[in-house]
Amino acid sequence: MSIPSQQHALAILTKKGAWGLIPAGVEQPGPGEILVRVESTALNPIDWKVQATEYSNYMQEYPAILGSDSAGVVVAVGEGVDNLAVGDRVFHQGFFTNRLATFKQYAVIGADIAAKIPDNLTFDEAATIPLGLATAAIGLYNETWERGGANLVAPWSEGGRGKYARQPIVVFGGSSSVGQFVLQSAKLSGFSPIITTVSPRNNDFVKSLGATHTIDRSLSAEEIQSTIKKITSDPVKIVYDAISIESTQTVAYDVLSPGGILIIVLNPLIPKEKLTSDKKVINTYGTVHAELNRKFGQGLYSNLTNLFKSGDYKPNPVEALPGGLTGIIEGLERLQNDKVSGRKLVAHPQETVTLK
Ligand SMILES: NC(=O)c1ccc[n+]([C@@H]2O[C@H](COP(=O)([O-])OP(=O)(O)OC[C@H]3O[C@@H](n4cnc5c(N)ncnc54)[C@H](OP(=O)(O)O)[C@@H]3O)[C@@H](O)[C@H]2O)c1
């Protein structure tokens, strides 16, 4: 398989500046790594946030290539890789460095945190999984550290399947990419009822993923709380806020019972006067690249192929954007303007063309 030395990549050209196509060298996989020809890469809210907000500090160098999700074909393997081979269809999570980002045509990744795509998934479907599922899974199942998780037993670990039967869970934002994977995880873990906030047009969709009860996300905080109390009188020990704006964090914290854990995905915004020592809040860091998540990520990735092959997990509904990497720019505007509901946008880096 011939591998070019140069490729197209989509980058933020200067800090908080414009997006543009740049030429980039194709990396060689180091020991334990693979090189993937990226067929599909997914868009995430963090991509526009790095361009437009203080998250720009995530990037050490500019132009900064972004992209956290990739699905493609292995074209080269580094020394010592024995779980994957040239020609395998794989998916993996990218990271915030030009070397590990995925808005490009070829991406490198550690073979320990990549998985084969099962035959029942397309490249586009597989690209919807890595960041969203890592955020859901790390938040629920990784050990408790400052940016870790609630330390529940994962459904793919011994004794984990169905372990939390008859215990309620509340998920804010069940139709979001992260929320979809939280709902599916909660179902595998046995939680019941599984209560989620959502726009009513997505009620049936989130129920197909495991939600047992839906609450219109436009209701007031008081209405959301009283609706939950009508659904269950049991203590709510796990709340996952997949949206984590101030309004959702505040009601999520109120809904949580003493001794419980609230998992959030953005910086804490709960008013200080509300905070009590008997409720734990974890601002999870949904990347298997973080040192303290890597071991968990290896366990997750060693199970992912089977979990999707069996249908235990389903990918997000997907919409493919035209225009190769360049199409990402307009897609990110849609994400920024809240114009994406219940689906993941993906782009095809190999379809990138440059204007002469
Ligand atoms: N900490 C981390 O490592 C990490 C990792 C990944 C993502 N994140 C963050 O997590 C958040 C979600 O990311 P994502 O990719 O899952 O987002 P997404 O799929 O783009 O989110 C869109 C969805 O959010 C739902 N939504 C918006 N506002 C809502 C509200 N107030 N209540 C309930 N649902 C609401 C919408 O639901 P309806 O259409 O049904 O209204 C829509 O389906 C983002 O802020 C992202 O930056 C953090």
The ligand as a Gaussian input file, in Angstrom:
#p B3LYP/6-31G(d) Opt

LIG

0 1
 N      -15.427000      16.586000      29.401000
 C      -15.137000      16.039000      28.225000
 O      -14.102000      15.402000      28.064000
 C      -16.111000      16.151000      27.104000
 C      -16.106000      15.217000      26.067000
 C      -17.073000      15.284000      25.057000
 C      -18.001000      16.327000      25.087000
 N      -17.935000      17.253000      26.073000
 C      -18.934000      18.341000      26.136000
 O      -20.178000      17.696000      26.338000
 C      -21.213000      18.463000      25.749000
 C      -22.025000      17.537000      24.849000
 O      -21.233000      17.100000      23.760000
 P      -21.910000      16.258000      22.605000
 O      -20.917000      16.022000      21.562000
 O      -22.600000      15.122000      23.212000
 O      -22.974000      17.326000      22.107000
 P      -24.001000      17.287000      20.887000
 O      -24.332000      15.880000      20.510000
 O      -23.546000      18.192000      19.833000
 O      -25.248000      17.978000      21.601000
 C      -26.417000      18.258000      20.878000
 C      -27.579000      17.758000      21.696000
 O      -27.624000      18.467000      22.941000
 C      -28.947000      18.443000      23.382000
 N      -29.141000      19.596000      24.295000
 C      -28.716000      20.861000      24.110000
 N      -29.055000      21.614000      25.184000
 C      -29.722000      20.791000      26.046000
 C      -30.335000      20.987000      27.324000
 N      -30.340000      22.167000      27.914000
 N      -30.903000      19.918000      27.926000
 C      -30.912000      18.702000      27.329000
 N      -30.371000      18.457000      26.108000
 C      -29.786000      19.502000      25.474000
 C      -29.784000      18.544000      22.133000
 O      -30.928000      17.785000      22.409000
 P      -32.367000      17.970000      21.715000
 O      -32.102000      18.134000      20.247000
 O      -33.067000      16.709000      22.093000
 O      -32.964000      19.195000      22.321000
 C      -28.901000      17.912000      21.020000
 O      -29.351000      16.627000      20.654000
 C      -20.528000      19.607000      24.981000
 O      -20.533000      20.764000      25.790000
 C      -19.090000      19.104000      24.837000
 O      -18.153000      20.151000      24.696000
 C      -17.025000      17.182000      27.080000

